[in-house]
């Protein structure tokens, strides 16, 4: 695992704070929701390390999970609808943030020669596995995972929503047991249209796409939200946009 991609959410937040004004963006009323517990963060770090051990066994994977931290740095996620006319607000308190970064890169904005498109299923499969394991092994209600894209793109998953759609335990086991690398080489994936190059061929691949694509967002900036002045705002990468 390389240390270069760490602190992606914190770095982005710090940049925003410098631009705006430190005193005006700190939330003074976080509400009654508890923050991310130390036990959750310890377990999240273990999940990160265990996933990295698996990634390192894949020839040519070129990715590492470089961050496992709290989402308490922000108040909420503002997630725009497909038509961009509506939004839903997801409380961030108590959650976990991971960053998936290309080796030898700086995230959340890796150099284009090292980055992957959001259509890269390997990265999204890792994001889904990180979220499922976090929900199964901790009390975190939400997980955000930054993808190794040239723009700041993240998958945002909620415990209750995901639990209604799938058997989280069974899917987590399938992701851990199945082969991760089901994509063309990174250079070929960039040369081809991402969706055509990564057409799902197995039920597991289809499940990964169905669960992650609607929950993959392009970062737009920070804005006030209903839970405080610091909300991570994002627009969907699909169906109209692909990054």
N, C-alpha and C positions, 0 to 999 in steps of 0.2 A: 504494500500500500504506500502511495506517495502522499506526503503532507501538503503538497502545493495547493490543492483545491479546497482546503478547509475554510470554514467560516463564511460560506457564500451568502447566507441570509444576513449574517451580522455585517458583512462588508457592504452589502447593498443598503441595509438600514443605516449604517454609519454614513455612507455617502449622502443619503437623503437628509439625515440630521444636519450635516455640515451645510448643505444647500439651504435648508429652511431656517432653522434656529432651534438650538437644543431645547430651550425651555418651553417651546410651544408644542412639541410633539410627544412629550412623555405623558402617558395616560395617568390621570389621578384617580380614576374610578373604574377599576377593572371588573367590578361586579363580584358576585359571590362564587363564581367558578374557581376551583383550586388551580394552582399552577402545576406545571409538570413536576412530579415528585422526583427526588434524588434516585429512588429505586428504579423508576421508569428510565431515567437517563443512563443509569448503569447498565440496565438490560438492553437499551437501544444501542449502546456502544458495543456490547457483546454481539448483538445481532449484526451490526456493521462488520465487525471483525470476522464473524463466521461466514457471512456472505462473501467478503473479500477473499477468504481462504478458498472458497469454491471458484471464484472468478479467476484466481491465479492459476488454477489447474487447466484453464481453457487457453489453448494456443491462439494467440492473436486477438484475444478479447480486448485488451488495451484499456480497461476501465477499472476504476476503484471507487468504493464508497468512502468519501473523504470527510464526511461530516455527519454527526449524530448529536443534535442539540435540541433545545426547547424552542417551541413556537411562541413562547411567552414574550419574545421581543416585539411581537405585534399583537394587536387586539383581535383581528379577524381577517378572513379572506373575503374579498368582494369578487364574486365569480359571475361574469356576464353570461347572458343566455346566448344561444346560437345566432339570434337575430340582432343581438346587441342592444335591444330595447328594454331589457329587464335584467335584474341581477338578484342573486341570493347571497346572504351573508352567513358565513360559517365562523362561529367563535373559535379563536385560536388557542385559548387558554388550555393548558394541560397537554398540548400536542407535542409531536416530535417532528423535527425537520432533518432530512437527509440530503446529501449532495452526491450525485454520481458524476464523476469527473474523468475525462480522458487522462491516461498516464502522461506525466510531464507537462500538464496544462494547468492554467490558473482558471478557477471557476468562481462565479457563474458565467463568465464570458470567455470560454476557451478559444484559442486561435482557430480559425476556420479550417486549417489543415489538419487539426487534431479532433475537431468537433464531429458530432453525429447529427443527422436530422432527427426531428421528433418522431418520424416514422420508423426509426430504428427499434425493432421489437425487443432486442436484447436489453436495451436500457429500460424500456417500459416494463418488461418482465421482471427485471430486478426491482424496479420501483414498486410493482405490485407485491412482490415477495416481501420486501421490506415493510410495507404497510400491513400486510396480513399477519406477519410474525409479530409486529408491534401490537396489533390489536389483540392477538391471541395470548401474548406473553406479558402485556402491561395493561394499564387502565387508560392509556391515551385515547381520547375521543376522535382525534384527527391526525393525519400524517401528510406532510408535504414532502415531495421528493423533486429536487432540481435535476433536470436531465442534462446530458453533456452536449447541449446544443449551442450554436454560436450566439443566439439570442437567449435571454433568460426565460426558459420554459420550465414549468413544473407540473407534476401530477399531484392533485389534491384529492385525498380520499378520506371519507368519514366512516367511522365504525358502524353506526346504526344503519346507514344507507347500504354499505357493502354487505352487512349481515343479512339484510332483507333479500339480497339478490343471489347470494351464493352460500355454499357451505364453506366457510372460511378455513376451517381446519383441513378439509379434504383438498381444497385448492392449494393451500400452502404446501401440503405434502406433495402434491403433483408437481408444483413448481420446483421444489427441492430435489425431486427424483428425476424429473425430465431433463433432457439436454437443453442447456441455455442457448447455445449458439446455433441459431436457425436462420441466419441472415447471410447475404453475400459479404465479401470483404468490404471494409469501410469505403475504400476507393470506388468500388463498383456500385455500392449503394448510393454514393453521391453522384455518380455519373448517370444513373438511371433515375426515373421517376420513383420517388420513395414508395408510394402505394403499390405500384405495379411490381416493383422489385421485391416487395415484402408481402405478397398476397398470402394469406394464411392457408396452410396446407393440412393442419391437424386441428382437432377439437380444442386442444390446449391453446394453440396459437389464436384461434378465433375467440376464445374466452379472454385471453390477454387483450386483444384489440377491443372487444366489446366493453370491457371494464375500464380500460385506461384511456382510449381515444376520447370519449366524451368528458373525461376528467383531466385533460391536458390543456394547460392555459399558458398563454404568452403574457408575461409580466408587463403591465402598463405603468406602474408606479404606485406610490402610497397615497391614500386619500382618507378623509374622515369616514368613519363607519358608525353603525348603531351601537357598537360595543366600546368605542373609544376613537381617538383621533388618528390611529395608525392601522390602516387596513391595507393588506396586500391585494392589489386589484389585478385581475387577469381576464383576458378574452380567450374564448375557445380556439384551439388550433384546428379543429375540424367542425363542420364539414367544409367550410369555405376557405380556410386558411391552413397552410402547412408550412412549418418552419423547421 
